[in-house]
Amino acid sequence: MTTPPIDLEAEKQEILRRYRGLLRAAKLSKSRADRRAIRKAFDISLEAHKDMRRKSGEPYIYHPISVARVVAEEMGLDTTSIVCALLHDTVEDTYLTLDDVEQLFGKRERDIVDGLTKMSGVFDPGTSAQAENFRKMLLTLSDDARVILIKLADRLDNMRTLEHMRPDKQQKIASETLFMYAPLAHRLGLYSMKTELDDLSLKYKEPEDFELIATKLRKGKAVRTRFINAFTLPIRRSLDEQGVAYEILGRPKSIYSIWSKMQKQRVSFEEVYDVFAIRIILESDTETEKADAWRAYSIVTDYYQPNPDRLRDWISLPKANGYESLHTTVMSPSGKWVEVQIRSRRMNEIAEKGLAAHWRYKQGGEDEGKAASQNLDNWLVQVREMLDSGETDAVDFIDEFKLNLNSEEIYVFTPNGDLFNLPKGATTLDFAFRVHTQIGSRCIGAKVNHKLVPLSHELTSGDQVEIITSRKQKPKEDWLGYVVTASARSKIRHALRDEERAVANDGKDKLRKWMRRKEIAFNDANIDSLMRRLKDDSPHALYLRIANGDLELDRLGGFAVEKNKLVWIKTPAAPNLAPKTTVVQPPSKNDVLLIGEGMQKIDYSLASCCNPIPGDEVFGFVMVSGGIKVHRQNCPNATNLLSKYAYRAMKAQWTSRTAQQFEVSLNFTGIDDVGLVNAVTKVISDDMHVNMRAISFDSSDGTFDGRVKVLVTDTGHLKQLQAKLLDVPGVWTVERVDEG
């Protein structure tokens, strides 16, 4: 098939027509300086892309013009945004450099184009590198919101022209749009854009379903219009009589939302009852808009019976993305449920343009929408905290961020009446970290509606939450299973990494002192030599093993010191070596270490990091310095040891019951009360006849935090003691803790 010749003159006229359309759409760019900047950006983009064409065969310049028009017309952004939209592909695809952009337009434009260039890779949820790329994109949320807004406009235009791509590309781009870009647009309050992205994605992912719903909506349009006119007639009359300025719209729900309900509820198109919604937009001042909305609600419910379970007041409590509206579902005379949305013109603009409108108010210094925008600011701060947490696994980060994009919200209160919004399913620990990182880190429990609850308690809307803290508390690994918010999860991981660094520093100090005693220089060369010998992949891993007792330096042999340098002796035997070989012999998979009395001939010891006792699930770990360390299966160091040195692990089991006693540490918390210490010690010493090695209590703000070291024979004995202590009035938790 012969390609028709290109009519360059016709293309030139079409480019100019589209450019003039952009200027008409740029309502905020009215000054001569604004128009000159847009013209300059257009001319540069046109020249840079002059030899480039899209998959459709059209001139490439159509794309940046279209993106700029979305930015101007559908988002209502400023001249800088339009300029950067026109230039967004130039640095990546043409000869233009960031220095050129700065010289021609300024530092601000350079930074935005730089951000857009860094985000140019397509997000693929299965690829860590691309997840990291998307994570970098989100960093721009709190640097300059225009970067993310222009990127979403770019994605929207690509989706609008997706029919020119190969089918496999269509599926890939539609999938990633549905996976991340549409939820992100929703979270940023760009509801119109979110709806179009959803619908366009469905068009390519489920073309038959899309066409079926679209056809039914087209065929039912006339019937819907008659129904909407009849339904809204009495409402219009009452609003007119009261002198209210308004606009009423009746629109079908998006094809994607109808399809989602059909899938979720397993019903046909005809069985989806809320196919369309009525929207009442009031021309109200900021001071009166809330009262006017409730007045309109009163008018609607005077004529139609509302469903009390379907009232949604997002005017008093705006969503985190700034969305404000009053939603109700009422029964029509024909027996149909109809959703009615009531909002002011300002609320409608934020509902349609989301972060774009919020950002514009903020840049303009206006007070309009200040309260609603504060929620969005708070969310952006949480995003920044997540991104700055140093999380290494970007795919995990994206998964968590995705959960937070799609989550429904609940609203909870502090005892002082301060309001916080959290995703549905959030726990008391999520709330504690939401209030403040330090409060979360020290949280030992909470009072919800004046009742004591644990850290894992799930909150519901309207709960009053008082967090109980202890100075001795610190984040634990299992807390990650208690939280649902990415922000709390990020803060917990950050604290755990800090704790690990502190442990590693302790190991580093021990190594430094040992080397000083041996007259070995503490330098990179000697540390690298030791790492290679012991097969550690980093100094950090080496320091951790030393701190946790998995590497006993004093038992290390097979080396000599020459001029402060560590030298390994190649001969297998030497006079100064320890009796045990320094070469690790991997145990056979059939070997089983038997632990107990009568087994002293085997050189093993119990790991101090987890203090195993009979009844614990354990494993043996062959030490480089000789001998075997016995660890609990759930030891804090088990994951690291088994993942890196699995060949040195061996099965282990306790032989039989023994009269030997083992030291265990218990932490317990609860409500401080007179006589509590006596009650606890009575249970331990008198009732259970257990020997105590040490006991300490710390109380503050009506709660206590205690620790006791006891001697027990096995896990059964320990569980009996824990159960007895939990029966003491006022004792809240009793947990076994690791000393390491």
Protein Blocks (a to p, Z undefined) as FASTA:
>chain_A
ZZddddfklmmmmmmmmmmmmmmmmmmlmbfklmmmmmmmmmmmmmmmmmgccfkopafk
lmmmmmmmmmmmmnopafklmmmmmmmmmmmmmmbdfklmmmmnomklmmmmmmmmmmmp
ccdfkbmklmmmmmmmmmmmmmommlmmmmmmmmmmmmmmmmmpcfklmmmmmmmmmmmm
mmmmmmnopamlmmmmmmmmmmmmmmmlmmmmmmmmmmmmmmmmmmmmmmmmmmmmmmmm
nopacddddddddfklmmmmmmmnopafklmmblbccdddddddfklmmmmmmmmmmmmm
mmpccdfklcccfklmccfkopacdddddddfkopacddddddfklmmmmmnmmmmmmmm
mmnopaghklmmmmmmmmmmmmmmmmmnopablmlmmmmmmmmmmpccdddddfkopacd
ddehiafklmmmmmpmklmmmpgbdceehiacdfklccdehiacdddddfkbccdfklmm
mpmbfklmmmmmmmmmmmmmmmmmmmmmmmmmmmmmnopacdfklmmmmmmmnopabfkl
mmmmmmnopacfklpghiaceehiacddfbfbdfkbcfbdfbdcdddfkbccdedehilm
pccdddfklopaehiacdddddfkgpjddddfklfklmmmmmmmmmlgccdddfbdcfbd
cdddddddddddehklmmmmmmmmmmnopacfbdcdddeehiacdddddddfblmlmmmm
mmmmmmpghiabdcdddfZZ
